[in-house]
Amino acid sequence: MLSRELKLGIIGGVISSILVIVFIQPILSFVWEAIISFGESVQAGYVDRIYKNAAIGERNLSGNLLLLVLVIILLSYPLFILLKEYANRYEINDLMSSLINVVISFLILMLSALIMVFASISVGVMEINASFNQRLTVIAPSIDDKEIKEWRAQWAKMEGLRDYQTLTTAMENRAVELNITLPKLRNP
């Protein structure tokens, strides 16, 4: 026969499994769905931001990125000096030293993420601007100036991915009418 401890272990395992299935799993599923939903909206906003920035036109985005990196470095240096002076002025224990290291690491991680996001948006903007201008240059000899101005105006009014797709589809349809092969569309 089974010993009392083994019976209690089996019963405890069954009860904990039921608790996980009934309570924990639905909560985890809900949290995961919320994360997915939030991620999708962030991604859609990120993509729309690229197209909205592209509508502004040609800018010195690589110069802006370099300026951002320099500003972060110039602002970070005094912060590190202040933290070092604080550590030297006051006796700090290992816990406080570890906390300062975690905070500094977190700040560096966040600043790096900011630079990466700005860099990817900048590269995406430059890619679709270059692609639009290249395709417009190819089709321009076959259309009148009014149509070119209309496409540039639609480009300037672009609010997101949907507007971009509408504009590029119209341009491709017009190129087919004129029997023109447009360069491949580049995506960010």
Secondary structure as GFF3:
##gff-version 3
##sequence-region A 1 188
A	DSSP	alpha_helix	4	19	.	.	.	ID=ss1
A	DSSP	pi_helix	20	24	.	.	.	ID=ss2
A	DSSP	alpha_helix	25	56	.	.	.	ID=ss3
A	DSSP	alpha_helix	61	89	.	.	.	ID=ss4
A	DSSP	alpha_helix	94	139	.	.	.	ID=ss5
A	DSSP	three_ten_helix	140	142	.	.	.	ID=ss6
A	DSSP	alpha_helix	145	156	.	.	.	ID=ss7
A	DSSP	alpha_helix	161	177	.	.	.	ID=ss8
###
